[in-house]
Amino acid sequence: MLSEPRSGRLAAWGNALLAGLVSPDDAVLAIVGEDAVHRVEGLPGEPAPVGLTLALGRLRALGVNGLRLALPAPGHPLGLSGPPEFNARALEAEEAVVCSGAAWGLVPEVSEAGPPGDVRVEVVWHCLPVRSAPPADVPSLGEAERELAEALRDATEVLTRLDVAGSGPVAESAIDAYRARASASRGRGVLAPGYPARAVRVLELAQRVGALVSLAGGVGPGGAVSASEMSARAAALRPVERTGRRAQVAAYNSVVEERGVG
């Protein structure tokens, strides 16, 4: 979770482009990142998939004035507004972008090809109609920051109580990897031009919470020696993970909310 969701990059750099803070070329380079190519399919007026530069310009011409991130999970349509068809597609991808100013949304479909070490990643963004309604369950930046402070404490306590550090070399390797990623992420550029410092701070903290949840949930039973205790661990971490996702969405959407767009 320390890595950005592709929909987050599209929302952040798309918003910077719409605000005139970056050039189209710079925005597209940041959105594509290490992927080979991104295309947009289903764009109104375009019978075939088009590149991101053309797609972003076309969306602006359609009236889009802001982009919001959605990170839905089963039972939690975070950032979505419907209709059911779009929500289902976004839930399957576990992410989406919802436009403000025009009722469209974008859902990524990722494909990989090639041998290990030389994998080519291609992304097709499916442009679909959405419902013009407030996004579900997105907190303000202030709310997200307060919730995150408590969630980080809870995640750390769960990790300690389960004695994950004492569960063997797999867990120790995971902990070392988490620390290395967290150290590398400090001071790293996140979001895009135009975002407030508070949004950057909230996103970095949300990523730390997500990494801790992944660590606690993915290194084996640790101190949980029974099925019931493992179930209790999952139950304890579930609200922490939910808080981290809500905070991520709040950070990426903050510039749209501050401008009162849509």
C-alpha positions in Angstrom: 0.0 0.0 0.0 3.0 2.3 0.0 2.8 2.3 -3.8 0.2 4.6 -5.3 -2.9 3.2 -6.9 -3.0 3.9 -10.6 -6.4 5.7 -10.1 -4.7 7.9 -7.5 -2.0 8.9 -9.9 -4.6 9.7 -12.6 -6.7 11.7 -10.2 -3.7 13.7 -8.7 -1.9 14.5 -12.0 -5.2 15.0 -13.8 -6.2 17.6 -11.3 -2.9 19.3 -11.6 -3.4 19.4 -15.4 -6.9 20.7 -15.1 -5.7 23.5 -12.8 -3.0 24.5 -15.3 -0.1 23.5 -13.0 1.6 21.0 -15.2 1.8 20.3 -19.0 -0.1 17.4 -20.6 3.2 15.6 -21.3 4.4 15.9 -17.7 1.0 14.7 -16.4 0.9 11.7 -18.7 4.5 10.7 -17.8 3.6 10.8 -14.1 0.4 8.9 -14.6 1.9 6.1 -16.7 4.9 5.7 -14.3 6.7 2.4 -15.0 3.8 1.0 -17.1 4.4 0.5 -20.8 1.2 2.3 -22.0 -2.2 3.6 -20.9 -5.2 4.0 -23.2 -8.8 5.1 -22.6 -11.7 3.1 -24.1 -15.3 4.2 -24.4 -14.6 7.9 -24.4 -17.6 9.8 -25.9 -17.0 10.6 -29.5 -14.1 8.2 -29.8 -14.9 4.8 -31.5 -11.5 3.3 -30.6 -9.1 3.5 -27.6 -7.1 6.7 -27.4 -4.0 7.9 -25.6 -4.1 9.6 -22.2 -3.2 13.0 -23.6 -6.1 13.1 -26.0 -8.4 11.5 -23.4 -7.7 14.1 -20.7 -8.2 16.9 -23.3 -11.5 15.4 -24.4 -12.7 15.0 -20.8 -12.0 18.7 -20.2 -14.0 19.6 -23.3 -16.8 17.4 -22.0 -16.9 19.7 -18.9 -14.8 17.7 -16.4 -13.2 20.0 -13.9 -12.0 17.6 -11.3 -11.1 14.0 -10.7 -11.8 12.0 -7.5 -10.3 8.7 -6.4 -12.5 5.7 -5.3 -11.1 2.7 -3.4 -14.0 0.4 -2.9 -14.0 -2.9 -1.1 -16.7 -5.5 -0.5 -19.4 -3.9 1.6 -17.7 -0.5 1.4 -18.3 1.5 -1.8 -15.7 4.1 -0.8 -15.8 7.1 -3.1 -18.4 5.7 -5.5 -21.8 7.2 -6.4 -23.3 4.6 -8.7 -24.9 3.4 -10.9 -24.5 -0.3 -9.9 -22.8 -1.2 -13.2 -20.0 1.2 -12.6 -19.7 0.3 -8.9 -19.4 -3.4 -9.8 -16.7 -2.7 -12.3 -14.8 -0.5 -9.8 -15.2 -3.0 -7.0 -13.7 -5.7 -9.2 -10.7 -3.4 -10.0 -10.6 -2.2 -6.3 -10.2 1.4 -7.6 -11.6 4.0 -10.0 -11.7 7.6 -10.9 -14.9 9.6 -10.8 -15.1 12.8 -12.7 -16.6 16.1 -11.4 -18.4 18.4 -13.8 -19.5 15.6 -16.1 -21.0 12.3 -15.2 -18.2 10.0 -16.3 -15.9 7.6 -14.5 -12.8 5.6 -15.4 -11.9 2.1 -14.2 -8.5 0.5 -15.0 -8.0 -2.9 -16.5 -4.4 -4.0 -16.1 -2.7 -6.7 -18.3 0.8 -8.1 -18.0 2.9 -10.0 -20.6 6.5 -11.1 -20.9 9.1 -13.2 -18.9 10.0 -12.5 -15.3 12.2 -9.4 -15.1 10.9 -8.1 -18.4 7.2 -7.8 -17.8 5.3 -5.3 -19.9 2.3 -3.7 -18.2 -0.5 -2.2 -20.2 -3.5 -0.3 -18.8 -6.9 0.3 -20.4 -9.1 2.8 -18.7 -12.8 2.0 -19.3 -14.8 5.2 -19.5 -18.3 4.6 -18.2 -21.3 6.8 -17.1 -21.7 7.5 -13.4 -24.4 9.0 -11.3 -24.0 12.7 -10.3 -24.2 12.3 -6.5 -21.9 12.8 -3.5 -19.2 10.1 -3.2 -19.8 7.5 -0.5 -18.0 7.7 2.9 -15.2 10.2 2.1 -14.0 12.1 5.2 -12.5 15.5 5.3 -8.7 15.8 5.6 -9.1 16.8 9.2 -11.3 13.9 10.0 -8.9 11.5 8.2 -5.9 12.8 10.0 -7.5 12.3 13.4 -8.7 8.8 12.5 -5.3 7.8 11.2 -3.5 8.7 14.4 -5.7 6.3 16.3 -5.6 3.7 13.6 -1.8 3.7 13.5 -1.7 3.2 17.2 -4.2 0.3 17.0 -2.3 -1.4 14.2 1.0 -1.2 16.1 -0.7 -2.6 19.2 -2.2 -5.5 17.3 1.2 -6.2 15.7 2.9 -6.2 19.2 0.1 -8.3 20.8 0.4 -11.0 18.1 4.2 -11.1 18.6 4.6 -11.0 14.8 8.3 -10.2 15.2 8.8 -13.5 17.0 7.0 -15.7 14.4 10.1 -16.6 12.4 12.3 -15.5 9.5 9.4 -14.8 7.1 8.0 -12.3 9.5 11.3 -10.8 10.3 12.0 -10.4 6.5 8.6 -8.7 6.1 9.3 -6.3 8.9 12.7 -5.4 7.5 11.1 -4.8 4.1 8.4 -2.6 5.6 11.0 -0.5 7.4 13.0 -0.1 4.2 9.9 1.0 2.2 8.8 3.4 4.9 12.3 4.9 5.1 12.5 5.3 1.3 9.0 6.9 1.1 9.9 9.7 3.6 10.6 12.9 1.6 9.5 11.2 -1.6 7.4 13.3 -3.9 3.7 12.3 -3.5 0.5 13.6 -5.0 1.1 16.4 -7.6 1.5 20.2 -7.7 -1.4 22.0 -6.2 -2.0 19.7 -3.3 -1.8 21.1 0.3 1.0 19.9 2.6 -1.7 18.4 4.9 -2.9 16.1 2.1 0.7 14.9 1.6 1.0 14.3 5.3 -2.3 12.4 5.5 -1.4 10.2 2.4 2.0 9.3 3.8 0.5 8.3 7.1 -2.3 6.3 5.4 0.4 4.4 3.4 2.2 3.5 6.7 -1.1 2.3 8.2 -1.7 0.2 5.1 1.8 -1.3 5.2 1.4 -2.3 8.8 -2.0 -3.9 8.1 -0.5 -5.9 5.2 2.4 -7.0 7.4 0.2 -8.1 10.3 -2.2 -10.0 7.9 0.3 -11.6 5.6 3.2 -13.1 7.6 1.6 -16.2 9.0 -0.1 -16.8 12.3 2.5 -15.1 14.6 1.3 -15.4 18.1 -2.2 -16.4 17.0 -2.1 -20.2 17.6 -5.7 -21.0 17.0 -8.3 -20.4 14.2 -10.3 -18.2 16.6 -7.3 -16.0 17.4 -6.5 -15.7 13.7 -10.1 -14.6 13.1 -9.8 -12.1 16.0 -6.7 -10.7 14.4 -8.4 -10.2 11.0 -11.4 -8.5 12.8 -9.1 -6.2 14.7 -7.3 -5.1 11.6 -10.3 -4.6 9.4 -11.3 -1.2 10.7 -7.7 -0.1 10.6 -7.5 -1.0 6.9 -10.8 0.8 6.3 -9.5 3.9 7.9 -6.3 3.9 5.8 -8.3 3.6 2.6 -10.7 6.4 3.6 -7.7 8.6 4.4 -6.1 7.9 1.0 -9.2 8.9 -0.8 -9.5 12.1 1.3 -6.0 13.1 0.4 -6.3 12.5 -3.3 -9.7 14.2 -3.4 -8.7 17.2 -1.2 -8.1 19.7 -4.0 -11.4 19.0 -5.6 -13.2 19.3 -2.3 -11.4 22.6 -1.4 -12.4 24.1 -4.7 -16.0 23.0 -4.2 -15.9 21.4 -7.6 -18.9 19.3 -8.7 
